[in-house]
Amino acid sequence: MSFIIEKLDWDALRLFIEVADAGSLSLAASRTGTSAPTLHRRMADLENVLGTELFVRGATGYSLTQSGLELRRLADDAASAVAQIGEWCSGQLSPPLRIACGPWTSLFLGRVSDRISASLDGGRFRLIVGTTQTDLTRRQADIGLRNSAPTQLGLAGQRVCHVAFAAYGTPDLAGNARAMGLMQAFETMRWIILDRDRPTASSRYLASVLAEQPVASCDHPMPMLELAQTGLGLCLLPCFVGDATPGLKRVGDPIPALRQEQWLVTADTRRHDPPIRAGIKVLKRVWHDHRHTFSGHI
């Protein structure tokens, strides 16, 4: 075990988190500024050091093996510790505000990053993007943006908006779907879905209305978005994502059954800390100013 720890490349662990959360080398490359071939090599080297396969490599991207899932659960704590040590060594007195969110919300935060940065002490924040919740009580993040009210003991939450979902596709596909009506489109057109076993409202909804097998399924949201942009099929997206994505058009009105809440969540004991309080304040303002974007009003 000590030999493995000595051989472990901590930068490779950081890249592993990015690839695991992105679900594809191309998306991870755009986030990290590291080329896809380099990421491929670094992941292979990491697997060699650990002596286990971390990814199933397929046509739709990189999905985690059981070993990969276990490492992903452990990696946040390790990466956070390494980052804190690095900041301590470099004399950073105020660490960046860590905001945990899902892949869709991260796209929106990227669009408003200048406004968030301008309102924070030091202007620094870090996005922790994933499809699983970080443990705020264990300080894996400072603020979480979630689609439901917190139920875990020790968490405090505020609802900031409602999020609408609708069907989207390329202009030709969306036009055809509008002409025939969405329910007919569910029965006759091609659809791209998140894996049916994913516990998301949109995946459960599509499973209940599609007449045929989907043309493609993905285990992560981002590849689904990329496939929709190629014209392979239609998909369900949050309106704040679909309306802002080049090359995609909305099929019709938001689907009432998929309307969700969005909550801003913090550890109850830390919500009055000045950096976290400042983060809460700016995020609430941003969400309020963009509430029509989230609710699907065009």
Secondary structure, 3 states (H helix, E strand, C coil): CHHHHHHCCHHHHHHHHHHHHHCCHHHHHHHHCCCHHHHHHHHHHHHHHHCCCCEEEECCEEEECHHHHHHHHHHHHHHHHHHHHHHHHCCCCCCCEEEEECHHHHHHHHHCHHHHHHCCHHHCEEEEECCCCCCHHHCCCCEEEECCCCCCCCEEEEEEEEECEEEEECHHHHHHHHHHCHHHHHHHCCEEEECCCCCCHHHHHHHHHCCCCCCEEECCHHHHHHHHHCCCCEEEEEHHHHCCCCCCEECCCCCHHHCEEEEEEEECCCCCCHHHHHHHHHHHHHHHHCHHHHHCCC
